[in-house]
Amino acid sequence: MKMRLLTLLTLTLLAGCGARRIPGTEIEDNDDTRAILKVMEMYRSAIEARDAPGVLRLISESFKDEGGTSQPEDRMDYKDLQKKLPAQLSKLEDVKLDLNIRKIEIHRDTSMASAVYTYNLSFRMPRLSNKPKSESEIKQMWFRRDKGEWKIASGI
């Protein structure tokens, strides 16, 4: 009986020594993961508001994105994004974006981080059709620490 109690107490203590997690997730709770989650929430909010300047404030000047395809026209850097994003967002109405962040990894040796997330996006493009459109996918967003702040480097 004493051995069982000792084992239970030891396991309880060991469980308490593990890394803290953000409530409701398996994401480690630390200043970096909280900052990245905040950037992702600000991104979500800016997309829903169709606020191109708000999105661009979250983007690293070293931003590069392949667009998920091998097509050269899908590739964008920061300058391309500055030109294209306002036009793209202006075409949308009734934008709703849900992000479910599954995992965040901090790569301290490179001042980079990554977040694996699922997004669900719904919107209307009245100039093309009155029917609502939707997209859903698992993606990875990359972040770079710029002047002490996490900025989006790829994966939007």
Secondary structure, DSSP 8 states (H G I E B T S, - for coil): -HHHHHHHHHHHHHHHTS--B-TTSSSB-SHHHHHHHHHHHHHHHHHHTT-HHHHHTTB-TT-EE-TTSS-GGG-EEHHHHHHHHHHHHHT-EEEEEEEEEEEEEEETTTTEEEEEEEEEEEEEETTTEEEEEEEEEEEEEEEEEETTEEEEEE--
